């Protein structure tokens, strides 16, 4: 019992880390894997790889709850939009699922490579560092030009396709950050920070729901009667539920703060943090927590 009590505490801590970092452009996956390594949890363990993906859905459900009225408005105005100038192809709901499809196809084709990278702190470190530099440059560059898209309702089909393709980077290279890749991609094609951030949030909902269902089906409930890669015991389900629930609660308190911060200050602080963390991981990660 004492061993599982320790694992329950670990799951609480991991749920806090996930809830705090899911919507920040610093990569929740990177922070979960670093925290797991510090706890001496084997990064190549199939259960913990699945855990890392599934508990992210808890934070996403918190976002779904907070954005429920906005999503209901989108559904209510489909397909013509709030101003009556949208179609089946460029309504925000359509663009969200088109971007999701543009992420899913490449991610599925490269999922074996992605799974291999998930256990590599070296890949995570480089993704944090390079992503931080890219985010800093793009955010500074976007301040020099007036955005041509200031609301999600003004988005175009090419913008959605581009953002969806860029989100694939986070699926392939853990540490890139799903929110960083989508927000920076949006800024590159003329979106301001609030609209890029809102679309990033919208896109995260189908993306993380699909990722969770896919991983559970593949690892725990394989089709065709094959053997499961992860055999779930009652305690394993409890550990997973704890991380899921804690991430949901913590994320509820983070989203509004993040929206306020970005509107006022931008992404520079997060870019600097990524660069420092990625550099520290490259310099000392192998020595102190393993590579």
C-alpha positions in Angstrom: 0.0 0.0 0.0 2.9 2.3 0.9 4.3 2.0 -2.7 1.0 2.9 -4.3 0.5 5.8 -1.9 3.8 7.2 -3.1 2.6 6.8 -6.7 -0.7 8.6 -5.9 1.4 11.5 -4.6 3.5 11.5 -7.7 0.3 11.6 -9.8 -1.0 14.6 -7.8 2.3 16.4 -8.6 2.2 15.5 -12.2 -1.4 16.6 -12.5 -0.4 20.0 -11.0 2.4 20.3 -13.5 0.1 19.4 -16.4 -2.6 21.8 -15.3 -0.1 24.7 -15.0 1.6 24.1 -18.3 -1.0 22.8 -20.8 -2.0 26.2 -22.1 1.3 28.0 -21.7 3.6 27.8 -24.7 6.3 26.0 -22.7 5.2 22.4 -23.5 3.3 20.4 -20.9 4.7 17.2 -22.3 8.3 18.4 -21.7 7.5 19.4 -18.1 5.7 16.1 -17.5 8.7 14.1 -18.8 11.2 16.1 -16.9 9.2 15.8 -13.7 8.8 12.0 -14.3 12.6 11.7 -14.8 13.3 13.6 -11.6 10.9 11.2 -9.8 12.9 8.3 -11.4 9.9 7.1 -13.4 11.3 5.3 -16.5 10.5 7.4 -19.5 10.3 4.3 -21.8 7.6 2.7 -19.6 4.4 2.2 -21.7 2.1 3.0 -18.9 3.7 6.4 -18.1 3.9 7.3 -21.8 0.1 6.7 -22.0 -0.4 8.5 -18.7 1.5 11.6 -20.0 -0.9 11.9 -23.0 -4.2 11.0 -21.3 -4.0 13.4 -18.3 -3.6 16.3 -20.8 -7.3 15.7 -21.6 -8.2 16.8 -18.1 -6.8 20.2 -18.7 -8.5 20.3 -22.1 -11.9 19.6 -20.5 -11.3 22.5 -18.2 -10.9 24.6 -21.3 -14.0 23.2 -22.9 -16.0 24.2 -19.8 -14.6 27.7 -19.7 -15.2 28.2 -23.5 -18.6 26.5 -23.5 -20.6 29.6 -24.2 -18.3 30.6 -27.0 -18.5 27.2 -28.6 -22.3 27.2 -28.3 -22.3 30.5 -30.1 -20.2 29.0 -32.9 -22.6 26.1 -33.2 -25.6 28.4 -33.2 -24.2 30.6 -36.0 -23.0 27.7 -38.2 -22.5 27.9 -41.1 -23.1 31.6 -41.8 -21.2 33.0 -38.8 -22.0 35.9 -36.5 -21.8 38.5 -39.3 -23.4 36.3 -42.0 -20.3 36.2 -44.1 -19.1 32.7 -43.4 -19.6 29.4 -45.3 -19.4 25.7 -44.7 -15.7 25.9 -45.5 -14.6 28.9 -43.5 -16.8 29.0 -40.4 -14.7 28.7 -37.2 -16.0 25.2 -36.5 -15.1 24.0 -40.0 -11.7 25.6 -39.9 -11.0 23.9 -36.5 -11.7 20.5 -37.9 -9.8 21.2 -41.1 -6.8 22.2 -39.1 -7.2 19.1 -36.9 -7.2 16.9 -40.1 -4.0 18.6 -41.3 -2.4 17.7 -38.0 -3.7 14.2 -37.7 -2.6 12.8 -41.1 1.1 13.5 -40.7 1.1 12.7 -37.0 -0.4 9.2 -37.7 2.2 8.6 -40.4 5.0 9.5 -38.1 3.6 8.2 -34.8 6.4 5.6 -34.3 9.0 8.4 -34.5 7.0 10.5 -32.1 6.8 7.6 -29.6 10.6 7.2 -29.8 11.1 10.9 -29.2 8.8 11.0 -26.2 11.4 9.2 -24.1 14.3 11.4 -25.2 15.2 14.3 -22.9 17.7 15.4 -25.5 15.0 15.9 -28.2 12.8 17.7 -25.6 15.7 20.0 -24.7 16.4 21.0 -28.3 12.7 21.5 -29.0 12.4 23.8 -26.0 15.4 25.8 -27.0 14.7 26.1 -30.7 11.0 26.7 -30.1 11.8 29.5 -27.6 14.1 31.3 -30.0 11.5 31.0 -32.8 8.6 32.2 -30.6 10.7 35.2 -29.4 11.6 36.2 -33.0 8.0 35.7 -34.3 6.4 37.6 -31.5 8.8 40.5 -31.9 8.3 40.5 -35.7 4.5 40.4 -35.4 4.6 43.6 -33.2 6.0 45.5 -36.2 3.1 44.8 -38.4 -0.7 45.4 -38.1 -2.5 42.1 -38.0 -5.1 41.5 -40.7 -7.0 38.9 -38.6 -8.2 40.1 -35.2 -11.0 37.7 -34.7 -11.4 33.9 -35.3 -14.5 34.7 -37.4 -12.2 36.5 -39.9 -9.9 33.5 -40.5 -9.3 32.0 -43.9 -9.0 28.4 -45.0 -5.3 28.7 -45.9 -4.6 30.1 -42.4 -6.3 27.1 -40.8 -4.4 24.6 -43.0 -1.1 26.2 -42.2 -1.8 26.2 -38.4 -2.8 22.6 -38.5 0.3 21.6 -40.4 2.5 23.5 -37.9 0.8 21.8 -35.0 2.2 18.5 -36.3 5.6 19.7 -35.0 4.4 19.3 -31.4 3.1 15.8 -32.2 6.4 14.7 -33.6 8.9 16.6 -31.3 7.9 16.6 -27.6 8.9 19.9 -26.1 7.8 21.9 -29.1 4.5 22.8 -27.4 1.2 22.5 -29.2 0.1 26.0 -28.1 3.5 27.5 -29.1 3.4 26.0 -32.6 -0.2 27.0 -33.3 0.1 30.5 -31.9 3.4 31.3 -33.7 2.0 29.8 -36.9 -1.1 32.1 -36.6 1.1 35.2 -36.0 3.1 34.3 -39.1 0.0 34.5 -41.3 -1.3 37.8 -40.0 -3.3 36.9 -36.8 -3.0 39.0 -33.7 -2.2 37.4 -30.3 -5.8 37.0 -29.0 -7.2 35.5 -32.2 -4.2 33.1 -32.6 -4.5 32.1 -29.0 -8.3 31.5 -29.2 -7.9 29.4 -32.3 -5.1 27.5 -30.6 -7.5 26.7 -27.7 -10.3 25.6 -30.1 -7.9 23.4 -32.0 -6.6 21.8 -28.8 -10.0 20.3 -28.0 -10.4 17.8 -30.9 -6.7 17.3 -31.0 -6.3 16.1 -27.4 -9.6 14.2 -27.4 -8.4 12.2 -30.4 -4.9 11.7 -29.0 -6.4 10.3 -25.7 -8.8 8.0 -27.5 -6.1 6.8 -29.9 -3.6 6.1 -27.2 -6.1 4.3 -24.9 -7.3 2.2 -27.8 -3.8 1.4 -28.9 -2.2 0.7 -25.6 -5.1 -0.5 -23.4 -7.9 -1.7 -25.7 -6.2 -2.9 -28.9 -8.4 -4.0 -31.7 -8.4 -7.5 -33.3 -8.0 -9.3 -30.0 -4.3 -8.4 -29.7 -2.5 -8.2 -26.4 -2.6 -4.8 -24.7 0.7 -3.0 -24.3 -0.5 -1.7 -20.9 -2.3 -4.0 -18.6 -4.5 -1.7 -16.4 -5.0 -2.7 -12.7 -7.4 -1.0 -10.4 -4.5 1.0 -8.9 -3.3 2.0 -12.4 -6.8 3.4 -13.2 -6.8 5.3 -9.8 -3.3 6.8 -10.6 -4.5 7.9 -14.0 -7.8 9.3 -12.6 -5.9 11.4 -10.0 -3.6 13.0 -12.6 -6.6 13.6 -14.9 -8.7 15.2 -12.1 -5.9 17.4 -10.7 -4.9 18.7 -14.1 -8.6 19.6 -14.7 -8.9 21.6 -11.5 -5.5 23.4 -11.8 -6.1 24.3 -15.5 -9.4 26.0 -14.5 -7.3 28.5 -12.6 -4.7 29.1 -15.3 -6.5 29.8 -18.5 -8.0 33.2 -17.5 -4.7 34.4 -16.1 -2.9 33.3 -19.3 -5.3 35.1 -21.5 -4.9 38.3 -19.5 -1.1 38.0 -19.5 -0.8 37.5 -23.2 -3.0 40.4 -24.1 -0.9 42.7 -21.9 2.6 41.4 -22.2 2.9 39.0 -25.1 5.1 35.8 -25.2 8.6 37.1 -24.5 8.7 35.8 -20.9 7.7 32.3 -22.0 10.3 32.4 -24.8 13.1 33.3 -22.4 11.9 30.6 -20.0 12.0 28.0 -22.8 15.5 29.0 -23.8 16.8 28.8 -20.3 15.2 25.5 -19.5 16.2 23.9 -22.8 19.8 25.1 -22.3 19.9 23.8 -18.7 18.6 20.5 -19.9 21.2 20.2 -22.6 24.0 21.2 -20.2 23.1 19.3 -17.0 20.1 17.0 -17.9 22.2 13.9 -18.6 24.2 14.4 -15.4 21.4 15.0 -13.0 18.3 13.3 -14.4 19.5 11.1 -17.2 19.4 11.6 -21.0 
